[in-house]
């Protein structure tokens, strides 16, 4: 299972979204120097290290942006552990809310 498919499965199970996109944006970060060093110090843009999640779920109704992000981060705790996913952008909305995506 890829990291991307694992993220998708966990988010579907946790939030039963009416819309979900998990986008691998790793290639957009090729050549970026990561201050944390390690395997990503001279990143070449390959692999599964940078993602964007776009999710619409009833679970986010009446939740602040911070609460939504915390909920997604909690579900993806394993993927966000050091040495796995380096960056995660989250666009989370409740049904009926306007989105720019």
Secondary structure as UniProt FT lines:
FT   HELIX           3..15
FT   STRAND          19..24
FT   HELIX           26..29
FT   TURN            30..31
FT   TURN            35..36
FT   HELIX           38..40
FT   STRAND          50..56
FT   HELIX           58..60
FT   TURN            61..62
FT   HELIX           65..75
FT   TURN            76..80
FT   TURN            82..83
FT   STRAND          87..93
FT   TURN            95..96
//
